[in-house]
Amino acid sequence: MKISCLQENLAKGLSIVGRAVATRSTLPQASHVLLASDEGRLKLVGTNLEIAATCWIGAQVEEEGAVTVPARLLTDFVTSLPNERIDLSLAPRTRQLNLNCARNEASMAGMDAADFPPVPPVDEGFRLNLDPKAWRTAVEHVEFAAAADDTRPVLTGIHTLLEDSEITFAAADGFRLAVYKLALEHEVSEKVEVIIPARAMRELTRLLADEEDPVELAFNAARSQVLFRLKTVEMVATLVQGTFPNYSQLIPASYTTRALIDMRQFLQETRIAGIFARDGSGIVRIQLQPGEDVAPGKMIVSARAEEIGEHRGEMDVKIEGEASKVAFNSKYLNDVLQVLDCAQVALETSSPSSPGVIRPVGVENYVHVVMPMFVQW
């Protein structure tokens, strides 16, 4: 194996596949990255056995070959090198990878490429091309609501429903629910309902940041794997098996109070209150007071922590319905408000013990439900 490439390209490729490499694994190869020649390019592969990322970079291939080396060691070394050509070579019948760049030389003990965990093929299944910007926006609106722990595995994923000419994404962790509908240019050939790991979706949004070409979405016939194919990167993830909760029942059908709030001001007040909420179980209290005659309504955002202090902020808002009060976790409010790109949001409530609903005004394809926190008023 003799391959040459630019340090900048190799470092970028390693940063992409490195995010899929297992940090802790009983299988040594899972902490390695695979380097292999592939039709005149250098192929890099990283996997944690649930997500596999493959990246191709331009290279000059003199001799074909493949090897796996510790991902962290290789990445740290390559990123510290000057932006010049790197020569990679593997002596015959050995697993010692030699690297030369400028006046730096290194050798790394590798392992046989044949022992590297194979990337599952995703073929003869459902395929669809999507606009990368629209996909990224959709995922960013829901992924933060997925559960972080494995207590209920289905909640660690994003429920994805493809039907007619629409994709519906939904994520929930038992305390909040986010639902986003993405319109498609063409009607899908069949209904597909799967749960994609939230972590895979997060990694994909990072890859789509600078992507302009359509991203290909594919599922295998068994609906056990999903493939995301970009111009020079492919990511395969194992789908979460199980039944996602019927989230449509969690969205309140009515409300007694609806407030129209300036989104940026709401986010600012929530962040300020969150400073005090940190030492007060994360609780932010919201009181909605309708205006009288021509006077505007008022929203009071407050937080307090025993023995530390308290905060109270006021905003003029338009309120429909009766006076209301409700308490939320400050982090949950921050998470949803900072992804919204709108001038106003609507906050719908019914009682201090009922869920609150947040909707961007003028946008019909997104809804966010937050469970209340029970406090003494």
C-alpha positions as CSV (number, residue, x, y, z in Angstrom):
1,M,0.0,0.0,0.0
2,K,1.4,3.4,-1.1
3,I,-0.9,6.4,-1.0
4,S,-0.3,10.2,-1.0
5,C,-2.8,12.9,-0.1
6,L,-3.0,16.4,1.3
7,Q,-2.9,16.8,5.1
8,E,-5.9,19.1,4.9
9,N,-8.1,16.6,3.1
10,L,-7.0,13.7,5.4
11,A,-7.7,15.7,8.5
12,K,-11.1,16.7,7.3
13,G,-12.0,13.1,6.3
14,L,-10.8,11.8,9.7
15,S,-12.9,14.4,11.5
16,I,-16.0,13.1,9.7
17,V,-15.6,9.4,10.2
18,G,-14.0,9.9,13.7
19,R,-17.4,11.0,15.1
20,A,-18.7,7.5,14.4
21,V,-15.8,5.7,16.1
22,A,-16.6,4.0,19.4
23,T,-15.0,5.6,22.4
24,R,-15.4,2.5,24.5
25,S,-15.8,-0.9,23.0
26,T,-14.9,-4.5,23.8
27,L,-14.0,-4.9,20.1
28,P,-10.6,-3.3,19.4
29,Q,-11.3,-2.7,15.8
30,A,-14.2,-0.5,16.7
31,S,-11.8,2.1,18.1
32,H,-9.9,2.0,14.8
33,V,-10.4,3.7,11.5
34,L,-10.1,1.8,8.2
35,L,-7.9,3.2,5.5
36,A,-8.2,1.6,2.0
37,S,-7.5,2.4,-1.6
38,D,-10.7,2.6,-3.6
39,E,-10.8,3.4,-7.4
40,G,-8.0,6.0,-7.2
41,R,-9.2,7.6,-3.9
42,L,-8.5,7.0,-0.2
43,K,-11.5,5.5,1.6
44,L,-11.8,6.2,5.4
45,V,-14.3,4.2,7.5
46,G,-15.3,4.6,11.2
47,T,-18.0,2.7,13.1
48,N,-19.3,2.1,16.6
49,L,-21.4,-0.9,15.3
50,E,-24.6,1.2,15.3
51,I,-23.4,4.0,13.1
52,A,-20.9,3.7,10.3
53,A,-19.4,6.7,8.4
54,T,-17.5,6.4,5.1
55,C,-15.6,9.2,3.5
56,W,-13.6,9.3,0.2
57,I,-10.9,11.9,-0.3
58,G,-8.7,12.6,-3.4
59,A,-5.4,10.8,-3.3
60,Q,-2.6,9.5,-5.5
61,V,-2.6,5.7,-5.3
62,E,0.6,3.9,-6.2
63,E,-0.1,0.6,-4.6
64,E,-3.5,-0.7,-3.5
65,G,-4.0,-1.8,0.1
66,A,-5.9,-1.5,3.3
67,V,-5.2,-1.4,7.1
68,T,-6.9,-0.2,10.3
69,V,-5.1,2.0,12.8
70,P,-6.2,3.6,16.2
71,A,-8.5,6.5,15.2
72,R,-7.6,8.9,18.0
73,L,-3.8,8.4,17.5
74,L,-4.0,8.9,13.7
75,T,-6.4,11.9,14.0
76,D,-4.3,13.7,16.6
77,F,-1.1,13.2,14.6
78,V,-2.5,14.2,11.2
79,T,-4.2,17.4,12.6
80,S,-0.9,18.5,14.2
81,L,1.0,18.3,10.9
82,P,1.7,21.2,8.5
83,N,-0.6,21.5,5.5
84,E,1.5,19.5,3.0
85,R,1.5,16.2,1.3
86,I,1.3,13.1,3.5
87,D,2.7,9.8,2.2
88,L,1.1,6.6,3.6
89,S,2.8,3.3,3.2
90,L,2.4,-0.3,4.4
91,A,5.2,-2.7,4.3
92,P,4.4,-6.1,2.7
93,R,3.1,-8.7,5.2
94,T,3.1,-6.2,8.1
95,R,0.4,-4.1,9.7
96,Q,2.7,-1.2,10.4
97,L,1.5,2.0,8.8
98,N,4.3,4.5,8.0
99,L,3.5,8.2,7.6
100,N,5.7,11.0,6.2
101,C,4.9,14.7,6.0
102,A,7.4,17.4,5.5
103,R,10.2,16.5,8.0
104,N,7.9,14.4,10.2
105,E,7.8,10.6,10.2
106,A,5.7,8.2,12.3
107,S,4.7,4.6,12.3
108,M,1.6,3.1,13.8
109,A,0.7,-0.5,14.7
110,G,-2.4,-1.4,12.8
111,M,-4.6,-4.4,12.4
112,D,-5.8,-6.5,9.5
113,A,-8.5,-4.7,7.4
114,A,-10.3,-8.0,7.0
115,D,-11.2,-8.0,10.7
116,F,-12.8,-4.5,10.6
117,P,-16.6,-4.6,11.2
118,P,-18.3,-4.6,7.8
119,V,-20.6,-1.8,6.9
120,P,-24.1,-3.2,6.2
121,P,-25.2,-2.8,2.6
122,V,-28.4,-0.9,2.0
123,D,-29.8,-1.9,-1.3
124,E,-33.0,-3.0,-3.0
125,G,-35.1,-0.9,-0.7
126,F,-36.7,2.5,-0.5
127,R,-34.8,5.5,-1.9
128,L,-35.5,9.2,-1.9
129,N,-33.5,12.4,-2.7
130,L,-34.0,15.4,-0.4
131,D,-32.9,19.0,-0.3
132,P,-30.1,19.2,2.3
133,K,-31.1,22.6,3.7
134,A,-34.8,21.6,4.2
135,W,-33.7,18.3,5.8
136,R,-31.3,20.0,8.1
137,T,-33.9,22.5,9.2
138,A,-36.4,19.8,9.9
139,V,-34.0,17.7,12.0
140,E,-32.8,20.7,14.0
141,H,-36.4,21.4,15.0
142,V,-36.9,18.0,16.6
143,E,-33.6,16.2,17.5
144,F,-33.1,18.0,20.8
145,A,-36.4,16.6,22.1
146,A,-35.2,13.0,21.8
147,A,-34.3,11.1,25.1
148,A,-30.7,11.1,26.1
149,D,-30.8,7.8,28.1
150,D,-31.7,4.3,27.0
151,T,-34.4,3.7,29.6
152,R,-36.9,3.6,26.7
153,P,-34.8,2.9,23.5
154,V,-37.6,4.0,21.1
155,L,-37.4,7.6,22.6
156,T,-33.7,7.9,21.7
157,G,-34.7,8.0,18.1
158,I,-36.7,10.3,15.8
159,H,-39.9,8.8,14.5
160,T,-39.9,9.3,10.7
161,L,-43.1,8.8,8.7
162,L,-43.0,9.1,4.9
163,E,-46.5,9.2,3.4
164,D,-48.0,10.8,0.3
165,S,-46.0,13.9,-0.3
166,E,-44.8,14.6,3.2
167,I,-42.3,13.5,5.9
168,T,-43.3,13.9,9.5
169,F,-40.5,13.9,12.1
170,A,-41.4,13.5,15.8
171,A,-39.2,13.3,18.9
172,A,-40.2,13.0,22.6
173,D,-38.5,12.2,25.9
174,G,-41.5,12.0,28.2
175,F,-41.3,15.7,29.1
176,R,-41.7,17.3,25.7
177,L,-42.7,16.6,22.1
178,A,-41.5,18.1,18.9
179,V,-43.3,17.4,15.5
180,Y,-42.2,18.8,12.2
181,K,-43.8,18.2,8.8
182,L,-41.6,18.5,5.7
183,A,-43.3,18.8,2.3
184,L,-41.8,16.7,-0.6
185,E,-41.7,17.7,-4.3
186,H,-43.0,14.3,-5.3
187,E,-45.3,11.7,-3.7
188,V,-43.5,8.7,-2.2
189,S,-44.2,5.3,-3.8
190,E,-44.9,3.6,-0.5
191,K,-45.6,4.4,3.1
192,V,-42.5,4.1,5.3
193,E,-42.5,4.3,9.1
194,V,-39.2,4.0,11.0
195,I,-37.3,5.3,14.0
196,I,-33.9,6.8,13.1
197,P,-31.4,7.2,16.0
198,A,-31.2,10.8,17.0
199,R,-27.4,10.7,17.2
200,A,-27.3,9.7,13.5
201,M,-29.5,12.6,12.6
202,R,-27.3,15.0,14.6
203,E,-24.2,13.8,12.8
204,L,-26.0,14.2,9.5
205,T,-26.9,17.8,10.2
206,R,-23.2,18.6,10.7
207,L,-22.4,17.0,7.4
208,L,-25.1,18.9,5.6
209,A,-23.9,22.3,6.8
210,D,-21.9,23.0,3.6
211,E,-23.8,20.6,1.3
212,E,-25.7,21.9,-1.8
213,D,-26.3,18.7,-3.7
214,P,-29.4,16.5,-2.8
215,V,-28.9,14.0,0.0
216,E,-30.0,10.4,-0.8
217,L,-32.1,8.7,1.9
218,A,-32.5,4.9,1.6
219,F,-33.8,2.1,3.8
220,N,-33.1,-1.6,3.2
221,A,-36.0,-4.0,2.5
222,A,-36.0,-5.3,6.1
223,R,-36.3,-1.7,7.5
224,S,-33.3,-2.4,9.8
225,Q,-30.8,0.0,8.3
226,V,-30.9,3.6,6.9
227,L,-28.4,5.1,4.5
228,F,-27.6,8.8,4.0
229,R,-25.5,9.4,0.8
230,L,-23.8,12.7,0.2
231,K,-21.3,13.6,-2.5
232,T,-18.2,12.2,-0.8
233,V,-19.7,10.7,2.4
234,E,-22.0,7.9,3.3
235,M,-23.5,7.1,6.7
236,V,-25.3,3.9,7.6
237,A,-27.2,3.6,10.9
238,T,-29.1,0.8,12.6
239,L,-32.7,1.7,13.0
240,V,-34.3,1.6,16.4
241,Q,-36.8,-1.3,16.7
242,G,-40.0,-0.9,18.6
243,T,-43.3,1.1,18.6
244,F,-43.2,4.8,19.0
245,P,-45.9,6.4,21.2
246,N,-49.0,7.7,19.5
247,Y,-47.9,11.3,19.9
248,S,-50.9,12.9,18.3
249,Q,-52.8,12.2,21.5
250,L,-50.3,14.3,23.4
251,I,-51.0,17.5,21.5
252,P,-53.9,19.4,23.3
253,A,-56.8,19.9,21.0
254,S,-57.9,23.1,22.7
255,Y,-56.7,25.9,25.1
256,T,-58.2,28.6,27.4
257,T,-55.3,31.1,26.9
258,R,-53.3,32.0,23.9
259,A,-50.5,34.5,24.0
260,L,-48.7,36.0,20.9
261,I,-45.1,36.7,22.0
262,D,-42.1,38.3,20.3
263,M,-39.9,35.3,19.9
264,R,-36.5,37.0,20.5
265,Q,-37.8,38.8,23.6
266,F,-39.3,35.6,24.9
267,L,-35.9,33.8,24.4
268,Q,-34.1,36.6,26.1
269,E,-36.4,36.7,29.2
270,T,-36.2,32.9,29.4
271,R,-32.4,33.0,29.4
272,I,-32.3,35.7,32.1
273,A,-34.8,33.7,34.3
274,G,-32.7,30.6,33.6
275,I,-29.8,32.1,35.5
276,F,-31.8,32.0,38.7
277,A,-33.6,28.8,37.7
278,R,-30.3,26.9,37.8
279,D,-30.4,26.8,41.6
280,G,-34.2,26.5,41.7
281,S,-34.7,23.1,40.0
282,G,-34.7,24.7,36.6
283,I,-38.2,26.2,37.2
284,V,-39.4,29.2,35.2
285,R,-42.8,30.6,36.1
286,I,-45.0,32.2,33.5
287,Q,-48.0,34.3,34.2
288,L,-50.3,35.6,31.5
289,Q,-52.6,38.6,32.2
290,P,-55.0,39.9,29.6
291,G,-55.1,43.6,29.0
292,E,-58.1,45.8,29.7
293,D,-59.8,47.9,27.0
294,V,-57.0,49.0,24.6
295,A,-54.1,48.1,27.0
296,P,-51.9,45.2,25.9
297,G,-51.7,42.0,27.8
298,K,-48.8,41.2,30.0
299,M,-46.5,38.2,30.4
300,I,-44.5,37.9,33.6
301,V,-41.5,35.5,33.5
302,S,-39.9,34.8,36.9
303,A,-37.6,32.4,38.7
304,R,-36.4,32.1,42.2
305,A,-33.9,30.0,44.2
306,E,-34.2,29.7,48.0
307,E,-31.4,31.6,49.9
308,I,-30.0,32.9,46.6
309,G,-32.4,35.3,44.9
310,E,-35.1,35.8,42.4
311,H,-35.9,37.4,39.1
312,R,-39.0,38.9,37.5
313,G,-39.3,40.2,34.0
314,E,-42.3,41.6,32.1
315,M,-43.3,41.7,28.4
316,D,-46.2,43.2,26.6
317,V,-48.0,40.5,24.7
318,K,-51.3,40.0,22.9
319,I,-53.5,37.5,24.9
320,E,-56.7,35.7,23.8
321,G,-58.7,34.2,26.6
322,E,-58.4,34.3,30.3
323,A,-55.6,34.8,32.8
324,S,-53.3,31.8,33.2
325,K,-50.1,30.7,34.9
326,V,-47.9,27.8,34.3
327,A,-44.3,26.7,35.1
328,F,-41.8,25.0,32.7
329,N,-38.2,23.7,32.8
330,S,-36.1,26.6,31.6
331,K,-33.9,24.3,29.5
332,Y,-36.9,23.0,27.6
333,L,-38.0,26.5,26.8
334,N,-34.5,27.6,25.7
335,D,-34.1,24.5,23.5
336,V,-37.2,25.1,21.4
337,L,-37.0,28.9,21.2
338,Q,-33.4,29.0,20.0
339,V,-34.2,26.8,16.9
340,L,-37.2,28.8,15.8
341,D,-36.8,31.3,12.9
342,C,-39.8,33.5,13.2
343,A,-40.9,36.9,14.5
344,Q,-43.6,35.6,16.9
345,V,-44.6,32.5,18.7
346,A,-47.9,31.5,20.2
347,L,-48.0,30.0,23.7
348,E,-51.2,28.0,24.4
349,T,-52.2,26.9,27.9
350,S,-55.2,25.5,29.7
351,S,-54.2,25.2,33.4
352,P,-51.1,25.0,35.6
353,S,-51.2,21.2,35.3
354,S,-51.8,21.0,31.5
355,P,-49.1,20.9,28.8
356,G,-48.1,24.1,27.1
357,V,-48.0,24.3,23.3
358,I,-45.6,26.5,21.4
359,R,-46.2,27.2,17.7
360,P,-44.3,29.6,15.4
361,V,-46.9,32.2,14.2
362,G,-47.5,31.9,10.5
363,V,-45.9,28.4,10.2
364,E,-48.3,25.5,10.2
365,N,-45.7,22.6,10.0
366,Y,-44.3,22.7,13.5
367,V,-45.6,22.2,17.0
368,H,-43.9,21.8,20.3
369,V,-45.5,20.5,23.5
370,V,-43.9,21.0,26.9
371,M,-45.1,19.3,30.1
372,P,-45.6,21.7,33.1
373,M,-43.7,21.6,36.4
374,F,-45.8,21.6,39.5
375,V,-45.0,24.5,41.8
376,Q,-46.4,26.4,44.7
377,W,-47.8,29.7,43.5
